[in-house]
Amino acid sequence: MRKKLIAGNWKMNKTVNETIRFFDNLLTNIDHSIISKVDIAVFPPFLDLYVALEKCKKIDIIIGAQNMYYKDEGAYTGEISPVMLKESGVNNVIIGHSERRCYFNDSDNVINEKVLSAISHNINPILCIGETEKERKDNKHFTVIERQIKRDLFNINSENIRNITIAYEPIWAIGTGKIATPDDADEMHKHIRHIIGEIYDNEVAENLRILYGGSVKPNNSKSLLERNNIDGALIGGASLKPDLFLEIIKSAIE
Ligand code: PGA
């Protein structure tokens, strides 16, 4: 049985003070018994990590980073290294989000370097993959996803794949209000599991958590999360509001 994971990706939102207010609200309203039933994670901007980790000291909420560079240190102005994350208490990182791929030119090659580097520092990556609207219209979505998986996980062995979560985020569904139907999402997750089974083995594929991301809201989360192959959600917009985030968390265990 794969435990569901509900993860909030804040993107470039929230100051330190807003982060404090978010967690004060969330921690007051969350029923602590929920934590044993579903995994919860929040990925704030780098500057907010310290305060988020402090706030979640006594509760099992994962705090992770939205990105990292693959080198340990050096002349890479503006970048954050896995060594820095690890020492700060960060054990999880999002890699290959489509906004990184589109706006900051993170190629499959760079993403592969980042996944390998995270793993070598014992940081668990959530690897994001997804097709464009045109690729889906042209019926290329399955091959695009297969190509991304093979490139992004190049040289990841069958031990290390166990520490990786995959997030399927169709680019056309991110921040657009358009959402993959539960059937389409489940079908793609099944496809991803099949590819992982081919590269590694069935046991690895069965244990892999595959999240769906793209316009997940309280009014559509349940219909996605109740599907067999959908093991959680990566949520942007709706994760910024504690009440909406909490509603989605609850819908994972209903
Ligand atoms: P969204 O973002 O929920 O705002 O569509 C999802 C994501 O980019 O992870």
Boltz pocket constraint, residues with backbone or C-beta under 6 A from the ligand:
constraints:
  - pocket:
      binder: B
      contacts: [[A, 9], [A, 169], [A, 173], [A, 174], [A, 175], [A, 176], [A, 177], [A, 213], [A, 214], [A, 215], [A, 216], [A, 234], [A, 235], [A, 236], [A, 237], [A, 238]]
      max_distance: 6.0
